[in-house]
Amino acid sequence: MTAFRARLTEVDIRRLIKATDDDERAEAAHKLCRNMERAELNEDDRAAAQKILRLLANDAAELVRRAMAVTLKASDLIPHDVARKLAGDLDSIALPIIASSPAFSDEDLIEIVRAGSVVRQVAVAGRARVSRDVATVLAAEGCEQSVRTLAANDNADLSEGALATVVDRFAEAPEVLTAVAYRQVLPLHVTERLIQLASEAVREHLISHHAVAPETAIRLAQYSRERMTVDLVDQASVSTDLAAFMAQLNARRVLNASLLLRGLARGQMAMFEYGLAELANTPHHRAWLMVHDAGPLGLKAIYDRAGLPPRLFQAFRAGVDTWRALAAEGIDTSSAYFRDQMLERFLTQRPAVLRDDLAYLMERLDQSPSLSLTAANAA
């Protein structure tokens, strides 16, 4: 023990052995551990040093055990049994060791993960190296915070299957999906799955930094347009000033036949009326009369004045007729039931319209299993 004992003064040894004050003993333990780590030890010195570490690991004072854990957290001097003992100690002692010690086997780390402590799972997930076996268990069983840490750790060996598990488990957790998306390397099918789930900014990153098939990029562009349109329809349904809202959409050049048809199919008659009024540069009350109370030619007249595509007129005609029929049955036009019935009847009674003009309805059908069969039959 000469090599490292020489670095300690008699005062340090006496303080460690005899001091009753925990702070003083912890300071002595820190100095002892630091000098052990710095010293060049032969086999006998190393064995003797590890005996001292075992004594420190059993010390009654938390501060002493913590001083050792923090000072030697990444050292290969701590023996396996001491590392396991410290890993079962208080969090203030266990976490530095769990996060950094090379003494643990994969089996040890998996055991820690399965014990279920959130902060300890996070400590394992953030290690300088996480093996494939440990990463697989974390992906399948870890809490959201630990999986997010794991995904953000590019030194974690996440297999393709483990990444797919993470995306499936946390499809509705944006922070986890973002962490996966920003990994340096991603399998193609994981990238394509993320494109369907992640935010616009994350999708742009995926397209820019990862290999994406051309057809996927095309689907992405279409998805973005469809998502934006559905959002606008939903916003219109809660707007307190539809005239101003439609004017704003028109100024942004997004008020078009596609948007109005989608709104009508979702039962948003007021949106359709105000949209026509805006495009036709006509007061709303006049547009309302043309749609509802001007005979069979009124709708066609205001439709043409709005400059909407002639080929879609029959689809709008069917939508207005469906809305009227449902309203005549006494169904509350603001209810979710009305919207469901509107969509179902519109799908079954629609005239021949290009399939891509109704593509957006698939999202709504996915949310309403009862309508899926109807749509399939109508197609």
Disulfide bonds with the S-S distance in Angstrom:
none
